[in-house]
Amino acid sequence: MQNAIIFKSIVGNNNSIYDNAIIIRKIVFVDEQQVPLAEEVDQYDQTAYHVVGYYDNEPICCARILQQDGKWFLGRIAVLKNYRQHQVGTLLLQTLLNYVQTKHQPIAVYLFAQSQVVGFYEKLGFIKNGESFIDANIIHFPMVYYYNNN
């Protein structure tokens, strides 16, 4: 399955890739996790890089990449339920990390992980980087990934 996933990315929120990302985000965050749509879609979508993974031309996973205060952040990382446990999330994260490194060469990349997926991110080299906080009634942990083992 991993070799058959095609990733597409684009900047901004006025395009079909973003539209596909929003479909996935609504299913995962709004429907499954009860995050209010008004919190899920925000002003950062206008300038973020949106990445969507397609399997058999169907969107199955997504994320966004944005720069804020000189740091690169990964966010809105979602995989449709039927594709979890098939290494899709791992492939998505590897794609995101490679994309950011290739395009922007940062020292590190950051994200805010929901508590139930902290272990997943740790397996990929992320480390906790601060105290937990609650966002949309879900506990999150700030995490960081350092490139080149810095």
Backbone hydrogen bonds, N-H to C=O, Kabsch-Sander energy under -0.5 kcal/mol:
donor,donor_aa,acceptor,acceptor_aa,energy
4,A,1,M,-1.2
5,I,1,M,-0.5
5,I,2,Q,-1.2
6,I,54,Y,-2.6
7,F,5,I,-0.5
8,K,52,V,-2.4
10,I,50,H,-1.8
12,G,48,A,-2.3
19,D,15,N,-2.0
20,N,16,S,-2.3
21,A,17,I,-2.2
22,I,18,Y,-2.7
23,I,19,D,-1.7
24,I,20,N,-1.9
25,R,21,A,-3.0
26,K,22,I,-2.7
27,I,23,I,-1.9
28,V,24,I,-2.8
29,F,25,R,-2.4
30,V,25,R,-1.2
31,D,26,K,-3.1
32,E,27,I,-1.9
33,Q,28,V,-1.0
34,Q,30,V,-0.7
35,V,29,F,-2.6
39,E,36,P,-1.6
40,E,36,P,-1.8
41,V,37,L,-2.3
42,D,40,E,-0.6
45,D,42,D,-1.4
46,Q,43,Q,-1.1
47,T,44,Y,-1.0
48,A,44,Y,-1.4
49,Y,65,I,-3.0
50,H,10,I,-3.4
51,V,63,A,-2.7
52,V,8,K,-2.6
53,G,61,C,-2.5
54,Y,6,I,-2.8
55,Y,58,E,-2.7
56,D,4,A,-0.5
58,E,55,Y,-1.7
60,I,53,G,-3.0
61,C,53,G,-1.2
62,C,78,A,-2.5
63,A,51,V,-1.9
64,R,75,G,-2.7
65,I,49,Y,-2.5
66,L,73,F,-2.4
68,Q,71,K,-2.9
71,K,68,Q,-2.0
72,W,108,A,-0.5
73,F,66,L,-3.2
74,L,110,Y,-2.9
75,G,64,R,-2.3
78,A,62,C,-2.5
78,A,76,R,-0.6
80,L,60,I,-2.8
83,Y,80,L,-2.2
84,R,81,K,-1.3
86,H,83,Y,-0.9
88,V,83,Y,-0.7
91,L,87,Q,-2.2
92,L,88,V,-2.7
93,L,89,G,-2.6
94,Q,90,T,-2.6
95,T,91,L,-2.2
96,L,92,L,-2.5
97,L,93,L,-2.9
98,N,94,Q,-2.3
99,Y,95,T,-2.5
100,V,96,L,-2.6
101,Q,97,L,-2.3
102,T,98,N,-2.8
103,K,99,Y,-2.6
104,H,100,V,-2.6
105,Q,100,V,-0.7
105,Q,101,Q,-1.4
109,V,145,Y,-2.1
110,Y,72,W,-2.7
111,L,143,M,-2.0
113,A,111,L,-0.6
113,A,141,F,-2.6
115,S,139,I,-2.8
117,V,114,Q,-2.2
118,V,115,S,-1.1
121,Y,117,V,-1.9
122,E,118,V,-2.5
123,K,119,G,-2.0
124,L,120,F,-0.8
124,L,121,Y,-0.6
125,G,122,E,-1.7
126,F,121,Y,-2.3
127,I,144,V,-2.5
129,N,142,P,-3.3
133,F,140,H,-2.2
135,D,133,F,-0.5
135,D,138,I,-2.5
138,I,135,D,-1.5
140,H,133,F,-3.4
141,F,113,A,-2.4
143,M,111,L,-3.0
144,V,127,I,-2.4
145,Y,109,V,-2.7
147,Y,107,I,-2.5
147,Y,145,Y,-0.5
149,N,146,Y,-0.9
150,N,147,Y,-1.3
